[in-house]
Amino acid sequence: MIRKKKLSLSIGLSSLALACLWVGILLVGFSSESNKIRIKEMNGQKVTYFIADIKDEAQLIQQKNSIYLIIDDSTGDLQVDKIINQVPKEATFGLSPYNKAIHKNIALLMEGDRNFLVNIPLSTKENVKNKFDIYSSLNGMEISNKIENIHSIAQGNVGFYNLGNDEFLDQDNALESTVKKIYDLESAFFYGIKNKTSTLELEEGSNFKIKAFDIEIVNDDVEKGLQKLEELAIEKGEAIGVLRIDNDRFDIVDNWNKNLKSKNIEIVPAMSLFHIGMPDD
């Protein structure tokens, strides 16, 4: 009888110990769960992590840095058919209305589902031979008609860009007429270099879709320019660059693009800048 009691007591104590252990495990589990942010949506991914690690939130989901790259053709010499396979898929071609192959280029880009803008040539000196140029001496109606002509060439489905003309920028009436027409067309305008033309970027909440370039990259400094564009994208999360180089230098761009993924950088279409939660939406 005594043996049975001892056995029963032993079993009881063991059961109690197991129960306590189980309760302890549950409490630890609940405690751990209570120390978690259950689910947080970040960049389209659901993440659960401890509050203690919240300072490392950026390391849990590393946001991609974006480069909006515009391939400039303001001179009208760009040979789209020869370089299209060396240009990153999501880069944006900037086409000149003076390019003799403008219609062929647009058809080629649309067929390949590529992105493009059209250059608006801005000038302070009138030259009747340059029928698409917008001169600062024109009145609002004349500027409007010229922009309409360029818009029709591009089949009405793109935005505009210009590398920036400081003298034109100083002519308030011409600039206002140009920007107003672009706004009326519900289009976008990429203009100049940021430190010179930041006055064009209107206040938060504005419906105007205007952004200045961060950097212009030219033939003499392609590698360093692309590296600087990377640094700006990593520093700010995004950077807008205009690439103005000869047709035979795009192999450099092709090689550069192959290494961007490993650096957590992606090239995105310029127009998408206005469709990703920016204040200009």
Secondary structure, DSSP 8 states (H G I E B T S, - for coil): -HHHHHHHHHHHHHHHHHHHHHHHHHHHHHHHHHTEEEEEEETTEEEEEEGGGGGGHHHHS---EEEEEEEE-TTS---HHHHTTTS-TT-EEEE-TT-TTHHHHHHHHHHTT-EEEEE--EESS--TT-TT-EETTS-HHHHHHHHHHHHHHTTT---EEE---HHHHT-HHHHHHHHHHHHHTT--EEEEEHHHHGGGS--TT-S--EEEESEEEEGGGHHHHHHHHHHHHHHHSEEEEEEE--GGGHHHHHHHHHTTGGGTEEE--GGGGGSSS-TT-
